[in-house]
Amino acid sequence: MAILIDNTKRVLIQGITGREGQARARLMLDYGTRIVAGVTPGKAGQTVLGVPVFDSVPDAVKALGPIDISVLFIPAHQIKPAALDAINAGVKLCILVADRVPAWDAMEIAKSARAAGASFLGPNTLGAASPGQGLIGMIGGRAESAREWFKAPLPGGTGIGVISRSGGMGTSTAYYVGQAGVRISSIVHVGGDAVLGLRIPDIAVMLEADPATDAIVVFGEIGGSQEEDLADLITSRRITKPVIAYIGGKAAKAGTRFSHAGAIIEGGKGTHAGKVAALRAAGATVVDSFGDLPAAVAGALRAKSSRSLMSEAERKATWTTAITRIEPNKVAVRGRGIADLMGTISFGAAVHLILTGKLPDARIGTLMDAILVSSIDHGATPPSCLAARTVASTGASLSQSVAAGISSINRHHGGAIEDCARYLGSLIEKARALSTSGTSLPAAIDQLAAQEILRLKSTGDRISGFGHRIHTKDPRTARMFELAAQAGLRDDAGTHIGAARAVERAFAAIGKPLPINVDGAIGAILADLGLDPRTFNGIFMIARTPGLVAHVVEEQTRERPMRRIDPVNHAYDGPSGA
Ligand SMILES: CC(C)(COP(=O)(O)OP(=O)(O)OC[C@H]1O[C@@H](n2cnc3c(N)ncnc32)[C@H](O)[C@@H]1OP(=O)(O)O)[C@@H](O)C(=O)NCCC(=O)NCCS
């Protein structure tokens, strides 16, 4: 979760062809923001960094569908019509970057936004960022720096939300708090003007509702009543998360504008002392010096034993992995100590764990083992074995030779596992659609499978995972399904195994018994276990690697270099058994 911007939001840039628009579009795209369109009147048809440009926001919406957010890199005097163009086209959030926007224009934009149920950030704003998700505006500079400085909450974890009245200090606040080991859920610069769209209290209410936010950090300033209004929200318990604030402008005298247009004390209102007193009375922590803010935030989170806090190593990291944690004297795979796994789970269960993050029960571990055992080798003729042996015969090393074998595992060798799983999945999906119109799911699957087999008969196409060039009754398949049943997998309609059975029935019905082969069975089982089909070819590689190592070592120790390898005429001379 995040507020204002996340990785699902479709973003448009008005003024994308301008100087700042182009430069910031690149940074936002680099950060991962979903920029779907740009707008500059008279420049439709152009593209900026691959983003299509339209003459108006309604044109962009008509061509591409609804837009969630528009970022306006348009000078102050041209901003009102541009913002109204976006609001009238249904955009629900505008980011008004320009400074010196006339207060009257800002008020008119506010009126239209209110009427349309939209809102805006700014004017005079650097925008907002949700670390790891997206960035709208100019926060954080280069995407790489932004990634390094602002560490996102872990999946399902939390961070702090930063709200600032100063662009530069908002970024600095997030940076220094991050240096103190704190993760950041959102950074929002509300803008420095006197007339604003979303104000500190509005953003605080959003952060209060955001499950990814543990605490709210505010960089406030003299002038206006945003901080006092936030204090009221804390007092009335609409904000219950810890609030830690710093208020700039302590030394400013009444009537002096303190850097931003909105930072001015008028008629004794909006003073530094008044804001600090209001926030402290409400229960917020207000630090006297900006330098004290990071420690105060970390301290408040520690008191809450919050998941927003990072270790030293996490703080220094420039990228993250969720697979294995390595610390001195500690190795944990997907959160489980490796010493605890050793001797207690099977290798198949470990493969399941590392690929999915979930430790399966023992029966599924046994099934995964069976999958790996079933594919450990299939003699000397498969392309992977021939490739490995051929490369080994040139004097190549073990790793080079095995890698050559692995490189030949592709769509047509080992790929039937994934292809068959996807095929059966599409059959189930189509059958589900058909079953909504009165036909039962089992009948729909049988009907579709029969239609499909007739189509294949006429076109001569094949379904991956059915039939085998050597076996008519593959010894591995029946055992595989037996173990799947023992592991609790069902074979009724709606499962991949059930769909495979329907296809076998349809083949038999046209007098062409073509049973599912071991690859097809593995594909159906892995899909029913819920594994990602993109890993299926990899599971085959894991299984086949020991076989390839055996073939390479045999080639290197038994055969002479550069021999001509006959792919067909060879004989087995190992121990006789089954
Ligand atoms: C907003 C701002 C960044 C724009 O500056 P810029 O990029 O140098 O301006 P440019 O003139 O190059 O680009 C503006 C573009 O908007 C376009 N534009 C004008 N009206 C438009 C409209 N209604 N819809 C879309 N685009 C429009 C212009 O045609 C121009 O594009 P072009 O150069 O391709 O013709 C600048 O005016 C500004 O306010 N800077 C200060 C920002 C700031 O500091 N904010 C506070 C942070 S704390």
The ligand as an SDF file (V2000), in Angstrom:
LIG
                    3D

 48 50  0  0  0  0  0  0  0  0999 V2000
    6.9510   24.4080  -14.5080 C   0  0  0  0  0  0  0  0  0  0  0  0
    8.3440   24.7170  -14.9860 C   0  0  0  0  0  0  0  0  0  0  0  0
    9.2720   23.6670  -14.3860 C   0  0  0  0  0  0  0  0  0  0  0  0
    8.3860   24.6120  -16.5100 C   0  0  0  0  0  0  0  0  0  0  0  0
    9.6510   24.9690  -16.9450 O   0  0  0  0  0  0  0  0  0  0  0  0
   10.2670   24.5280  -18.3560 P   0  0  0  0  0  0  0  0  0  0  0  0
   10.2020   23.0460  -18.5030 O   0  0  0  0  0  0  0  0  0  0  0  0
   11.5860   25.1430  -18.4490 O   0  0  0  0  0  0  0  0  0  0  0  0
    9.2550   25.2150  -19.3770 O   0  0  0  0  0  0  0  0  0  0  0  0
    9.1770   24.9780  -20.9300 P   0  0  0  0  0  0  0  0  0  0  0  0
    8.6770   26.2330  -21.5070 O   0  0  0  0  0  0  0  0  0  0  0  0
   10.4540   24.3680  -21.4480 O   0  0  0  0  0  0  0  0  0  0  0  0
    8.0780   23.8320  -21.0740 O   0  0  0  0  0  0  0  0  0  0  0  0
    6.7210   24.0200  -20.8180 C   0  0  0  0  0  0  0  0  0  0  0  0
    5.9510   23.2070  -21.8230 C   0  0  0  0  0  0  0  0  0  0  0  0
    4.5620   23.1980  -21.4610 O   0  0  0  0  0  0  0  0  0  0  0  0
    3.8170   23.3110  -22.6540 C   0  0  0  0  0  0  0  0  0  0  0  0
    2.4640   23.7600  -22.3700 N   0  0  0  0  0  0  0  0  0  0  0  0
    1.9800   25.0020  -22.2490 C   0  0  0  0  0  0  0  0  0  0  0  0
    0.6540   24.9490  -22.0160 N   0  0  0  0  0  0  0  0  0  0  0  0
    0.3180   23.6600  -21.9610 C   0  0  0  0  0  0  0  0  0  0  0  0
   -0.9170   22.9620  -21.7590 C   0  0  0  0  0  0  0  0  0  0  0  0
   -2.0750   23.5980  -21.5550 N   0  0  0  0  0  0  0  0  0  0  0  0
   -0.9000   21.6120  -21.7680 N   0  0  0  0  0  0  0  0  0  0  0  0
    0.2500   20.9500  -21.9650 C   0  0  0  0  0  0  0  0  0  0  0  0
    1.4300   21.5510  -22.2060 N   0  0  0  0  0  0  0  0  0  0  0  0
    1.4590   22.8900  -22.1940 C   0  0  0  0  0  0  0  0  0  0  0  0
    4.6060   24.2860  -23.4680 C   0  0  0  0  0  0  0  0  0  0  0  0
    4.2040   24.2530  -24.8390 O   0  0  0  0  0  0  0  0  0  0  0  0
    6.0210   23.8030  -23.2300 C   0  0  0  0  0  0  0  0  0  0  0  0
    6.3480   22.7470  -24.1170 O   0  0  0  0  0  0  0  0  0  0  0  0
    7.2540   23.0500  -25.4480 P   0  0  0  0  0  0  0  0  0  0  0  0
    8.5630   23.6080  -24.9470 O   0  0  0  0  0  0  0  0  0  0  0  0
    7.4180   21.6960  -26.0890 O   0  0  0  0  0  0  0  0  0  0  0  0
    6.4600   24.0040  -26.2650 O   0  0  0  0  0  0  0  0  0  0  0  0
    8.8140   26.1520  -14.5540 C   0  0  0  0  0  0  0  0  0  0  0  0
    7.9790   27.0950  -15.1250 O   0  0  0  0  0  0  0  0  0  0  0  0
    8.7730   26.3560  -13.0620 C   0  0  0  0  0  0  0  0  0  0  0  0
    7.7950   26.7940  -12.4870 O   0  0  0  0  0  0  0  0  0  0  0  0
    9.8850   26.0540  -12.3780 N   0  0  0  0  0  0  0  0  0  0  0  0
    9.9840   26.1060  -10.9340 C   0  0  0  0  0  0  0  0  0  0  0  0
    9.4510   24.8240  -10.3670 C   0  0  0  0  0  0  0  0  0  0  0  0
    9.7110   24.7020   -8.8950 C   0  0  0  0  0  0  0  0  0  0  0  0
   10.7860   25.0160   -8.4430 O   0  0  0  0  0  0  0  0  0  0  0  0
    8.6870   24.2040   -8.1400 N   0  0  0  0  0  0  0  0  0  0  0  0
    8.7820   24.1130   -6.7120 C   0  0  0  0  0  0  0  0  0  0  0  0
    9.5460   23.0040   -6.2220 C   0  0  0  0  0  0  0  0  0  0  0  0
    9.9810   23.1850   -4.5530 S   0  0  0  0  0  0  0  0  0  0  0  0
  1  2  1  0
  2  3  1  0
  2  4  1  0
  2 36  1  0
  4  5  1  0
  5  6  1  0
  6  7  2  0
  6  8  1  0
  6  9  1  0
  9 10  1  0
 10 11  2  0
 10 12  1  0
 10 13  1  0
 13 14  1  0
 14 15  1  0
 15 16  1  0
 15 30  1  0
 16 17  1  0
 17 18  1  0
 17 28  1  0
 18 19  1  0
 18 27  1  0
 19 20  2  0
 20 21  1  0
 21 22  1  0
 21 27  2  0
 22 23  1  0
 22 24  2  0
 24 25  1  0
 25 26  2  0
 26 27  1  0
 28 29  1  0
 28 30  1  0
 30 31  1  0
 31 32  1  0
 32 33  2  0
 32 34  1  0
 32 35  1  0
 36 37  1  0
 36 38  1  0
 38 39  2  0
 38 40  1  0
 40 41  1  0
 41 42  1  0
 42 43  1  0
 43 44  2  0
 43 45  1  0
 45 46  1  0
 46 47  1  0
 47 48  1  0
M  END
$$$$
